[in-house]
Amino acid sequence: MNASSDRDLSTCPVCESRIEPEPPDGFTRYARQVAGYLDHFAENHPDHPILDAPEGFL
């Protein structure tokens, strides 16, 4: 199964905000979307468990 199809990372499941991928930097769009997703949680939901173990969520 393709990891990019497992979960929608374009919308926050906590606050339903739209999450954009990080700007182009040589990484794939999916990698940039994951980075944007984690940045959103770090800034807006700093106590969420995804920040302690993202591999369990992504």
C-alpha positions in Angstrom: 0.0 0.0 0.0 1.2 3.5 -0.8 1.9 5.5 2.3 0.6 8.7 0.6 -2.9 7.2 0.2 -3.2 6.1 3.9 -4.2 9.4 5.4 -5.4 12.8 4.2 -2.8 15.2 5.4 -4.3 18.3 3.8 -6.8 18.9 6.6 -6.2 18.9 10.4 -8.4 16.3 12.1 -8.4 18.4 15.3 -9.4 21.9 14.1 -10.3 21.2 10.4 -7.8 23.8 9.2 -6.4 23.4 5.7 -2.8 22.4 5.7 -0.6 23.3 2.7 2.7 21.5 1.9 5.9 23.2 2.6 7.4 25.2 -0.4 9.3 23.3 -3.0 12.7 22.3 -1.8 13.8 19.2 -3.7 11.6 16.8 -1.7 8.5 15.1 -3.0 5.1 16.8 -2.6 4.1 14.1 0.0 7.3 14.7 2.1 6.5 18.5 2.0 2.9 17.8 3.0 4.1 15.7 6.0 6.4 18.5 7.0 3.5 21.0 6.8 1.3 18.7 8.8 3.8 18.3 11.6 4.5 22.1 11.5 0.8 22.8 11.9 0.6 20.5 15.0 3.8 22.0 16.5 2.4 25.5 16.1 -1.3 25.0 16.8 -1.6 21.8 18.9 1.7 21.5 20.8 0.4 19.0 23.3 -0.9 16.5 20.7 0.7 13.0 20.9 1.6 13.1 17.2 4.6 15.3 18.1 6.0 12.6 20.4 5.7 9.7 17.9 4.7 10.8 14.4 5.4 7.4 12.9 2.4 6.0 14.9 0.1 8.5 13.2 1.5 8.9 9.7 
